[in-house]
Amino acid sequence: MYVTRYVTKRRAKKGTVGKFVLDYLRTATGPVASRQITEAWIAKRGLNADEPTFVIIRKRIGACLTKFKIQGVIVSAGIIRLGSVPNVQV
């Protein structure tokens, strides 16, 4: 059986997203939304912030946060409302 693979866009080296997320959370003064972390990652990498790129990066950041939450590295602060963005979870 042949599996079709697609080229990953905006690929980062292994472990760099997790390191960035933990560094960002360490320097945060309060609860942080995944959208804020995503915006900071896009700015740091100098990526084009079009909607498809933003969605892909946000999903990667969210997966990283979920992994850290399951491992017990971070604790969820609940739901944070940021302007017009409804129900963004940390």
C-alpha positions in Angstrom: 0.0 0.0 0.0 1.4 3.4 -1.0 0.9 6.4 1.3 1.0 9.8 -0.3 3.2 12.3 1.6 3.1 16.0 1.3 6.0 18.5 1.9 5.7 20.2 5.2 5.5 24.0 4.8 7.4 26.3 7.3 9.3 23.4 8.8 11.3 24.0 12.0 14.1 21.9 13.4 13.1 19.3 15.9 12.6 20.7 19.4 12.7 24.4 18.4 9.0 25.0 18.7 8.9 23.4 22.2 11.9 25.3 23.4 10.4 28.6 22.1 7.0 27.8 23.8 8.6 27.1 27.1 10.9 30.2 26.9 7.8 32.3 26.0 5.8 30.9 29.0 8.7 31.4 31.4 8.9 35.1 30.5 5.1 35.6 30.6 3.7 37.6 33.5 0.3 36.0 33.4 -1.8 33.5 31.4 -1.0 33.4 27.7 -3.2 32.3 24.8 -2.0 30.1 22.0 -2.7 32.9 19.6 -0.2 35.2 21.4 2.5 32.5 21.2 1.7 31.9 17.6 2.1 35.6 16.8 5.4 35.7 18.6 6.7 32.6 16.7 5.7 34.1 13.3 7.4 37.4 14.2 10.6 35.6 15.4 10.8 33.5 12.2 9.9 36.4 10.0 7.1 34.4 8.3 4.4 35.7 6.0 1.4 36.0 8.3 -1.3 35.0 5.8 -4.3 33.0 7.2 -3.2 29.5 6.0 0.2 29.9 7.5 -1.2 31.3 10.7 -3.6 28.3 11.1 -0.8 25.8 10.4 1.5 27.4 13.0 -1.3 27.8 15.5 -2.0 24.0 15.3 1.6 23.2 15.8 1.8 25.5 18.9 -1.4 23.9 20.2 -0.1 20.4 19.7 3.1 21.4 21.6 1.0 22.9 24.5 -1.1 19.8 24.6 2.0 17.6 24.8 3.4 19.7 27.6 0.1 19.6 29.5 -0.1 15.8 29.3 3.5 15.5 30.5 2.6 17.8 33.4 5.1 20.5 32.4 2.5 23.2 32.1 -1.0 23.8 33.6 -4.0 25.2 31.8 -5.3 28.5 32.9 -8.7 27.9 31.3 -10.2 29.9 28.5 -8.8 33.4 27.7 -10.8 35.8 25.6 -8.7 38.0 23.3 -10.7 40.7 21.6 -12.8 39.1 18.8 -11.1 35.7 19.1 -13.6 33.4 20.9 -12.6 30.7 23.3 -8.8 30.5 22.8 -7.5 27.9 25.2 -4.0 27.8 26.8 
